């Protein structure tokens, strides 16, 4: 089975109590960002011990990046190919699904686009608790368009960390629009605009995201935090 869930934040206790008991041999679980790569080191226990534990389980863990990842560490992993798209292998069975990619898994197509906006930037320290790479680049967006074109802009599922801004407004979440003035890199894209562009250009069955720390579905948008959503076969 393929499952989808929300932010983990490197919380091994959440994994052991909520997620691991659900998964069986051969299952796949996709985490919608904020997996916590190099970000919550030592907050719960050794990060490496967490990956070691997952790597010996009989299931596979996939994740898109959120805004709470150490992107310098994440980008140090070599780029490989897996099920039709680019990935970083953290461990053999712990796999980062990179931005703008399309994967075919169990006959279903998944378009992934990680990243998000940290609305609490002023409380964070760059290269320690915040990285400008949390936002997508123009190059990543152009590659997304090229990959989607090969699929006629239709996929079965979209996996992101963030979601379109109008969905957040409908949910009455306390969300602050992305402000590019907080960044110095000129080639970065506004994440709200990217999510809206995906919404307008891509047809899909369901769109899964995390980021908001709620469990709610609105239209075809499934926002996850503690819920573990099982995809239909």
C-alpha positions in Angstrom: 0.0 0.0 0.0 1.0 3.6 -0.5 0.3 6.0 2.4 0.8 9.8 2.7 1.2 11.8 5.9 2.3 15.3 7.1 5.3 16.9 8.8 7.6 14.7 10.9 10.1 17.4 12.1 12.5 14.7 12.9 10.2 13.4 15.7 11.2 9.8 16.2 8.5 9.3 18.9 5.8 10.4 16.5 7.1 8.0 14.0 7.2 5.1 16.4 3.8 5.8 18.0 1.7 6.9 15.0 3.4 5.7 11.7 5.4 2.6 12.2 2.5 0.5 13.6 0.5 1.2 10.5 3.1 0.1 7.9 3.6 -3.5 6.7 6.2 -5.2 4.6 6.4 -3.6 1.1 4.4 -0.5 2.0 5.5 3.0 0.9 4.8 6.1 2.9 5.3 9.6 1.5 5.9 12.5 3.9 4.7 16.0 2.7 7.8 18.0 3.8 9.5 19.0 7.0 11.0 15.5 7.4 13.7 17.3 9.4 16.9 16.4 7.5 19.7 18.0 9.5 17.3 20.4 11.2 16.2 18.9 14.5 19.5 17.1 15.3 19.5 15.9 18.9 16.1 17.3 19.7 14.6 13.9 20.2 17.5 11.5 19.8 20.3 10.9 17.3 19.1 11.7 13.8 21.4 9.1 12.3 19.9 6.5 14.7 16.5 7.4 13.4 17.5 6.8 9.8 19.3 3.6 10.8 16.0 2.4 12.4 14.0 3.2 9.3 16.5 1.6 7.0 16.1 -1.8 8.5 12.3 -1.7 8.4 10.4 -3.6 5.6 8.9 -0.5 4.1 10.1 2.5 2.1 10.0 6.2 3.3 9.7 8.9 0.7 9.6 12.6 1.4 9.5 16.0 -0.3 11.5 18.8 1.4 9.7 21.4 3.4 10.9 24.7 4.8 12.4 23.0 7.9 15.3 21.1 6.3 19.0 21.8 6.3 19.3 22.3 2.6 23.1 22.5 2.7 23.2 19.0 4.1 20.4 17.7 1.9 22.0 19.1 -1.3 25.3 17.3 -0.4 23.7 13.9 -1.2 24.4 12.8 -4.7 21.6 12.9 -7.2 20.3 9.5 -8.4 17.3 8.3 -10.5 14.4 6.4 -9.1 11.1 5.5 -10.7 11.5 8.1 -13.4 12.7 11.1 -11.4 15.6 12.6 -9.5 16.2 11.7 -5.9 18.6 11.9 -3.0 19.1 8.6 -1.2 19.5 9.3 2.6 19.4 5.6 3.1 18.5 2.9 0.6 14.9 3.0 1.8 14.8 6.7 2.9 14.5 8.7 -0.2 14.1 12.5 -0.9 11.8 13.2 -3.8 13.3 16.3 -5.4 11.4 19.3 -6.7 9.7 19.5 -10.1 9.9 15.7 -10.6 7.4 13.1 -11.8 7.6 9.5 -10.5 5.6 6.4 -11.5 5.0 4.2 -8.5 2.7 1.2 -8.6 1.3 2.5 -11.9 0.4 5.9 -10.5 2.1 9.2 -11.4 3.2 11.6 -8.7 4.4 15.2 -9.3 6.5 16.6 -6.5 7.4 20.1 -5.6 8.8 20.7 -2.1 9.7 23.9 -0.4 7.8 26.5 1.7 7.9 29.9 3.2 9.0 30.4 6.8 6.8 33.2 8.1 9.0 33.4 11.3 12.2 34.2 9.4 13.0 37.0 11.8 13.3 34.5 14.7 15.7 32.2 12.8 19.4 32.2 12.0 20.5 31.7 8.4 22.5 28.5 7.8 21.5 27.2 11.3 17.7 27.3 11.4 16.8 28.8 8.1 18.0 28.5 4.5 17.0 30.6 1.5 16.8 27.4 -0.5 13.4 26.8 1.1 12.0 28.7 -1.9 12.1 27.3 -5.4 14.3 28.8 -8.1 13.3 29.8 -11.6 15.4 26.9 -12.9 13.4 24.4 -10.8 10.1 25.9 -12.0 11.2 25.7 -15.6 12.2 22.1 -15.2 8.8 21.4 -13.6 7.1 22.8 -16.7 9.2 20.8 -19.0 8.5 17.6 -17.1 4.8 18.3 -16.9 4.7 18.9 -20.6 5.8 15.3 -21.2 2.7 14.2 -19.3 0.4 16.7 -20.9 0.1 18.5 -17.6 -1.8 15.6 -16.1 -0.8 13.4 -13.1 -2.6 11.2 -10.6 -1.3 12.9 -7.5 0.5 16.1 -6.5 2.8 16.0 -3.4 4.0 19.3 -2.0 4.8 20.8 1.4 2.8 24.1 0.8 -0.5 24.5 -0.9 -2.2 27.3 -3.0 -2.7 30.5 -1.0 -6.4 30.5 -1.8 -6.8 27.2 -0.1 -5.2 28.6 3.0 -7.5 31.5 2.9 -10.5 29.2 2.6 -9.3 27.3 5.7 -8.9 30.6 7.6 -5.4 29.6 8.6 -3.1 32.2 10.1 -0.9 32.4 7.1 1.3 35.2 5.9 1.9 35.6 2.1 5.4 34.9 0.9 7.5 38.0 0.9 10.5 37.9 -1.5 12.0 40.9 0.3 13.1 38.5 3.0 15.5 36.9 0.6 18.6 38.2 -1.2 18.9 35.6 -4.0 17.3 37.2 -7.1 16.4 33.9 -8.9 14.0 32.7 -6.2 10.3 32.3 -7.0 7.4 33.2 -4.8 6.1 29.9 -3.4 2.5 31.1 -3.3 2.7 32.0 -7.0 4.3 28.6 -7.9 1.5 26.7 -6.0 -1.1 28.8 -7.7 0.5 28.1 -11.1 0.4 24.4 -10.5 -3.2 24.6 -9.5 -4.1 26.4 -12.7 -2.0 24.3 -15.1 -2.1 20.7 -13.9 -5.0 18.3 -13.7 -4.9 15.7 -11.0 -7.0 13.4 -8.8 -5.7 14.6 -5.4 -3.2 17.1 -4.1 -1.5 16.3 -0.8 0.4 18.8 1.3 1.6 19.4 4.9 2.9 22.7 6.4 -0.3 23.9 8.1 -0.2 21.4 10.9 -3.9 20.5 10.4 -5.8 17.6 9.0 -8.4 18.8 6.6 -9.7 18.2 3.1 -11.1 20.9 0.9 -12.0 20.2 -2.7 -9.2 17.9 -4.0 -6.7 19.3 -1.5 -5.8 16.9 1.3 -3.8 18.7 4.0 -2.1 16.3 6.5 -0.4 16.5 9.8 -1.3 13.5 12.0 -3.5 11.7 9.6 -2.0 8.8 7.6 -3.9 8.7 4.3 -4.1 5.4 2.3 -4.2 5.7 -1.4 -6.6 3.6 -3.4 -5.1 0.7 -5.3 
